[in-house]
Amino acid sequence: MSHLKEREQKNCLNCNAQVVGRYCQQCGQENVEVKESFFHLFAHFIEDLTHFDGKFFKTLRLLLFKPASLTKLYMEGKRATYLHPIRMYLFISAIFFLIIFSGKQETPAVSIPLNSTSESHFTIGGDSVKYKSVAAYDTAQSKLTLHKRDKWIKAKFIKQTIYLEQKYKGNAGGLGAALMEQFQHYFSRMLYISLPIFAFFLWVLYRRNKAYYFVDHVIFSIHIYCAFFIFMFLFETVNLLTESLLHKTYDMVNLAVFCILEFYLYKSLRNHFNQSRSKTIFKFLLLNLFTSILMAVLMAIFILLSLFNI
């Protein structure tokens, strides 16, 4: 509540509905005088900020330390106390990608065989072909009959390889760095695409339970993704600290984050769907298998997209 003076008129200034009480029943706007002092404006800002902080930390505590409880509360209709799942996902993922990819870390060179000559060398389908430029390749193709010309996909790969060899002139490190940088731009999109597919996997595994609709699995998946982002961010912070202070990273940290993420997913499935331990473990393993295949396919697709956009 803003503590501003309530208007004597009972028409809502936002939607013109008749107001009973201090708030409009149609749009929720407070029916107060529109003129406010700087003090009231500042107080309103502080109130909104602390209100968001309160919601955020309550949500965060449940999300991290009570797996699946946030999803249950949302499905029960207890939503005003906690952040909306979509808003939380956008906020946490934005912070995660901003911080993780904003560091000036040295991108490791990807070992991609490039020669330093002016010609491009390929081994596609067992045939070794050499072209000095894309124009030379197009000229060579135009001299062939239609059924002997390279198919569209093969032609695209050959042209892109010629282009990359001309652009980076045999510098495998430069090409690898450019490829990784472009892939980072696509990484968030890859996760956005994977989320509803992950929810679909849950729907398939738990389709016999008619109490859960597909949208319920989406909400559950959003909470899982948000928790994973936070855990990965925390452990990445530990890695950065050990690297800057001790000049090395520990494999145990990476192993620990993997175990925590897997345990969190298992506990979430167990708590949310309330099935036996044996059924939960079986479905947990299937979900991991499906998700691994999904991520491998998406990574291959987006690496190819990165390769054709550098």
C-alpha positions in Angstrom: 0.0 0.0 0.0 1.3 3.4 -1.0 -0.3 5.4 2.0 -1.3 8.1 -0.5 -4.7 9.8 0.0 -7.6 7.8 -1.3 -9.6 9.5 -4.1 -13.1 10.6 -3.3 -14.3 9.6 -6.7 -14.9 5.9 -7.1 -14.1 5.5 -10.8 -10.9 3.7 -11.5 -8.5 6.0 -13.4 -7.0 3.0 -15.2 -10.1 1.1 -16.5 -13.0 3.4 -15.4 -14.7 0.6 -13.4 -16.5 1.4 -10.2 -14.2 0.9 -7.2 -15.4 -0.6 -3.9 -12.7 -0.1 -1.3 -9.2 1.1 -2.0 -8.3 -1.2 -5.0 -10.1 -1.7 -8.3 -11.7 -5.1 -8.6 -11.1 -5.2 -12.3 -7.4 -4.2 -12.8 -6.1 -4.0 -9.2 -4.9 -0.4 -9.4 -5.0 1.6 -6.1 -7.6 4.4 -6.2 -5.4 7.2 -4.8 -4.6 10.8 -5.8 -2.3 10.9 -8.8 -0.2 13.7 -7.4 2.6 12.4 -5.1 5.6 14.0 -3.5 9.2 12.9 -4.1 9.2 11.2 -0.7 6.2 9.1 -1.6 7.8 8.2 -4.9 11.1 7.2 -3.2 9.2 5.2 -0.5 7.2 3.4 -3.2 10.5 2.4 -4.9 12.0 1.1 -1.6 8.8 -0.8 -0.8 8.8 -2.5 -4.3 12.5 -3.3 -4.0 12.2 -4.9 -0.5 9.0 -6.7 -1.6 10.9 -8.2 -4.5 13.8 -9.1 -2.3 11.5 -10.8 0.2 9.8 -12.8 -2.5 13.1 -13.7 -4.2 14.8 -15.0 -1.1 11.7 -17.0 0.1 11.5 -18.5 -3.4 15.3 -19.2 -3.5 15.2 -20.9 -0.1 12.5 -23.3 -1.1 13.9 -23.9 -4.6 17.3 -25.0 -3.4 16.7 -26.7 -0.1 13.3 -28.3 -0.6 13.2 -29.8 -4.1 9.8 -29.8 -5.8 8.1 -28.0 -2.9 7.9 -24.7 -4.9 6.1 -26.6 -7.7 3.6 -28.1 -5.3 2.8 -24.8 -3.7 2.3 -23.2 -7.2 0.0 -26.0 -8.2 -1.9 -25.6 -4.9 -2.5 -22.0 -5.8 -0.1 -20.4 -3.3 1.5 -18.0 -5.7 1.4 -14.5 -4.3 4.2 -15.2 -1.8 6.7 -16.5 -4.4 8.1 -15.4 -7.7 6.2 -16.4 -10.8 8.1 -19.3 -12.5 8.4 -17.6 -15.9 9.6 -14.3 -14.3 12.1 -16.3 -12.1 13.4 -18.2 -15.0 14.0 -15.2 -17.1 15.7 -13.3 -14.3 17.9 -16.2 -13.1 18.9 -17.3 -16.6 19.7 -13.8 -17.7 22.0 -13.3 -14.6 23.5 -16.7 -15.2 24.4 -16.2 -18.9 25.5 -12.6 -18.3 28.0 -13.5 -15.5 29.2 -16.9 -16.9 29.9 -15.6 -20.4 31.1 -12.1 -19.5 34.4 -13.2 -18.1 37.5 -12.6 -20.3 38.6 -16.1 -20.1 40.9 -17.5 -22.7 39.0 -19.7 -25.0 40.8 -23.0 -25.6 41.8 -23.6 -29.2 39.8 -26.2 -30.9 41.9 -28.6 -32.9 40.6 -28.2 -36.4 42.9 -29.3 -39.2 43.6 -26.3 -41.5 46.4 -25.9 -43.9 48.3 -22.7 -44.5 48.3 -22.9 -48.3 46.0 -20.9 -50.6 44.1 -24.1 -51.6 41.3 -25.8 -49.5 41.6 -29.5 -48.9 38.7 -31.7 -48.0 37.9 -35.3 -47.4 34.1 -35.6 -47.9 32.6 -39.0 -48.8 36.1 -40.4 -49.3 36.9 -38.0 -52.2 39.7 -35.5 -51.9 38.9 -32.2 -53.6 40.8 -29.0 -53.9 39.5 -25.5 -54.7 41.1 -22.1 -54.4 37.8 -20.3 -53.9 34.1 -20.6 -53.8 33.9 -19.2 -57.3 36.3 -22.0 -58.5 34.1 -24.6 -56.8 30.9 -23.1 -58.5 32.6 -23.1 -61.8 33.7 -26.7 -61.5 30.2 -27.7 -60.5 28.6 -25.8 -63.4 30.6 -27.9 -65.8 29.1 -31.1 -64.5 25.7 -32.6 -65.4 22.9 -32.1 -62.9 23.0 -35.7 -61.5 26.8 -35.5 -61.0 26.8 -32.2 -59.1 27.1 -32.2 -55.3 23.9 -32.2 -53.3 22.8 -29.1 -51.5 24.1 -30.1 -48.1 27.5 -31.3 -49.3 27.9 -28.1 -51.4 27.1 -26.0 -48.4 29.8 -27.7 -46.3 32.4 -27.4 -49.1 31.7 -23.7 -49.6 31.8 -23.0 -45.9 35.1 -24.9 -45.5 36.6 -22.9 -48.4 35.4 -19.7 -46.8 36.8 -20.5 -43.4 40.2 -21.6 -44.7 40.4 -18.3 -46.6 39.2 -16.3 -43.6 41.5 -17.8 -41.0 44.4 -18.9 -43.3 45.2 -22.0 -41.4 44.8 -20.5 -37.9 43.1 -23.3 -36.1 43.2 -21.5 -32.8 41.4 -18.4 -34.3 38.8 -20.6 -35.9 38.2 -22.5 -32.6 37.9 -19.3 -30.6 35.4 -17.8 -33.1 33.4 -21.0 -33.1 33.2 -21.1 -29.3 32.3 -17.5 -29.1 29.4 -17.9 -31.6 28.3 -21.1 -29.8 28.0 -19.1 -26.5 25.5 -16.8 -28.2 23.4 -19.8 -29.1 23.8 -21.6 -25.8 20.9 -19.8 -24.0 18.6 -20.5 -27.0 19.6 -24.2 -26.9 18.5 -24.4 -23.2 15.2 -22.5 -24.0 14.4 -25.0 -26.7 15.4 -28.0 -24.5 13.1 -26.9 -21.6 9.7 -27.8 -23.2 11.2 -31.0 -24.6 12.4 -31.9 -21.1 8.8 -31.3 -19.9 7.6 -33.5 -22.7 9.9 -36.3 -21.5 8.3 -35.9 -18.0 4.8 -36.1 -19.5 5.7 -39.3 -21.3 7.2 -40.9 -18.2 4.3 -39.9 -15.9 1.5 -39.8 -18.4 -0.6 -42.4 -16.4 -0.9 -39.9 -13.6 -3.9 -37.8 -14.8 -3.5 -35.3 -12.0 -0.6 -33.6 -14.0 -1.2 -31.8 -17.2 1.6 -30.9 -19.6 1.8 -27.3 -18.2 2.4 -28.7 -14.8 5.5 -30.5 -16.1 6.6 -27.3 -17.7 6.4 -25.5 -14.3 8.3 -28.4 -12.7 11.0 -28.2 -15.5 11.3 -24.4 -15.0 12.1 -24.9 -11.3 14.6 -27.6 -12.1 16.4 -25.4 -14.7 16.4 -22.5 -12.3 18.0 -24.6 -9.5 20.6 -26.0 -12.0 21.5 -22.5 -13.1 22.1 -21.4 -9.5 24.1 -24.5 -8.5 26.3 -24.2 -11.6 26.8 -20.5 -11.0 27.9 -21.2 -7.4 30.4 -23.9 -8.4 31.7 -21.8 -11.3 32.4 -19.1 -8.7 34.3 -21.6 -6.6 36.3 -22.6 -9.8 37.1 -18.9 -10.5 38.2 -18.3 -6.9 40.5 -21.3 -6.8 41.9 -20.4 -10.2 42.6 -16.8 -9.2 43.9 -17.5 -5.7 45.6 -20.9 -6.1 46.2 -20.8 -9.9 44.5 -24.1 -10.5 41.0 -25.8 -10.6 40.0 -29.0 -8.9 38.2 -31.8 -10.7 36.5 -32.6 -7.4 34.5 -29.4 -7.8 33.2 -30.5 -11.2 32.4 -34.0 -9.8 30.6 -32.4 -6.8 28.4 -30.2 -9.0 27.4 -33.2 -11.2 26.5 -35.3 -8.1 24.5 -32.5 -6.6 22.6 -31.8 -9.8 21.7 -35.5 -10.2 20.7 -35.9 -6.6 18.6 -32.7 -6.8 16.8 -34.1 -9.9 16.1 -37.4 -8.2 14.8 -35.8 -5.0 12.6 -33.5 -7.0 11.1 -36.4 -8.9 10.6 -38.4 -5.7 9.0 -35.5 -3.8 6.8 -34.2 -6.6 5.4 -37.4 -8.1 5.4 -39.5 -4.8 6.2 -42.8 -6.4 8.3 -45.6 -4.9 12.0 -45.4 -4.8 12.5 -48.1 -7.4 10.1 -46.5 -9.9 11.7 -43.1 -9.3 15.2 -44.4 -9.9 14.1 -46.2 -13.1 12.4 -43.1 -14.5 15.3 -40.9 -13.3 17.7 -43.0 -15.4 15.4 -42.9 -18.4 15.0 -39.1 -18.1 18.8 -38.8 -17.9 19.2 -40.9 -21.0 16.6 -39.0 -23.0 18.0 -35.6 -21.8 21.6 -36.7 -22.8 20.5 -37.6 -26.3 18.5 -34.4 -26.6 21.5 -32.2 -25.5 23.8 -34.1 -27.8 21.5 -33.5 -30.8 20.9 -29.8 -29.9 24.6 -29.2 -29.4 25.4 -30.7 -32.8 22.7 -28.6 -34.4 23.9 -25.4 -32.7 27.6 -26.1 -33.3 26.7 -26.4 -37.0 24.8 -23.2 -36.9 27.8 -21.5 -35.2 30.1 -22.9 -37.9 27.9 -21.4 -40.6 27.6 -18.0 -38.8 31.2 -17.1 -37.9 
